[in-house]
């Protein structure tokens, strides 16, 4: 059973897959590709919050039970996958849910957040877009005049998932002070106009 779960919550196109592959070379580490574990916790949290069966019971007891369920569920999830002592679970959402992880495990989580200059991220996405002109690209719609130019595609990336969402999450992490629990490189790399609340 894993003795410790670490979380990788990095920007898209920032080297997160490469980091996971490097960590996987250590025989003590089990690393995931982009993981669905957070979505399992989200699903459980939604039912715990909205189901009449939970609302009908003592709220303090249900909170305690939900947190225990989540903790044991996450631990068992990896117990079924590996017997290695360390796990690095990769999901872009972990960082912004720092407080939820803290509540579930009763200790501050260890979160890795790779960041990259936004211009390089956009350039990487544009390069990927141009690689296969023979294939349909959902971002490009000539009838609606959306995604039809490099500038439009860049703006779409900045205003929606995954890049826009990653920016929003990093701003939230900074504004709530969690960046101090991450790497100092997060704050240094955050554009100046995004550092202020």
Secondary structure, DSSP 4 states (H G I P E B T S, - for coil): --SEEEEE---TTSSHHHHHHHHHTSTTEEEEEE-SHHHHHHHHHHHHHH-HHHHTS-HHHHHHHHHHHHHHHHHHHHHTT---SEEEEE-TTTGGGHHHHHHHHTS---EE-----HHHHHHHHHHHHHHTTTS--TT-BTTTTBS-SHHHHHHHHHHSTTHHHHHHHHHHHHHTTGGGGS-HHHHHHS-HHHH--
